[in-house]
Amino acid sequence: AQSVTQLDSQVPVFEEAPVELRCNYSSSVSVYLFWYVQYPNQGLQLLLKYLSGSTLVKGINGFEAEFNKSQTSFHLRKPSVHISDTAEYFCAVSENAGNMLTFGGGTRLMVKP
Amino acid sequence: DAGVIQSPRHEVTEMGQEVTLRCKPISGHNSLFWYRQTMMRGLELLIYFNNNVPIDDSGMPEDRFSAKMPNASFSTLKIQPSEPRDSAVYFCASSKQVGYSNQPQHFGDGTRLSIL
């Protein structure tokens, strides 16, 4: 069975500072990895995905993530955050034979002026 | 393009009443998912349809919950009878499944359900 761990439930950061949101997964097979963002009172929106190929994936809003198979990690990064990045971020994993996602518990990013 | 459409956006009802949540997936998507989000348990997959057929309903909490997908453009999640612990935000998501590919899921804005 697959599982996803987001180590930080909350990450406070000042505007224009860099940020890294951590995600580790466990699975016995090859996986596909996703990061979603949830703004208040809205559904989840896809930020980026890793399906195959280059391990560095670029997404929307200046975010990127790096797939590290040996460390079973898929950390999300942004070099300079904005107030508007304040939201909840979810890491998710899907195994290669289906379309079901397993989500991590989420990380609340709080960007302060 | 229209995204996943859920209705109602908010529902407040008394314990014991029947609740029906509705979802219209993105046109052309053949997979549909119902999730429940709570502070305590996070985001949980309740049930998953592919080509209108339920594939995995292991996340449905109990017999009070049922879901249907009578056609490719409509799904319902029903709770009967409802209980206060069912209070949560319920999300519907859809994606296009092609073979074994994993296309991203697109989420609706959710239904915030409060059972008094």
Interface residues (C-beta under 8 A of the other chain):
Chain A: Y32 F34 Y36 N41 Q42 G43 L44 Q45 L46 K49 L51 F90 S94 N96 A97 G98 N99 M100 L101 T102 F103 G104 G105 G106
Chain B: V4 S31 F33 G42 L43 L45 Y48 N50 D56 F91 A93 S95 Q97 Y100 N102 Q103 P104 Q105 H106 F107 G108 D109 G110 R112
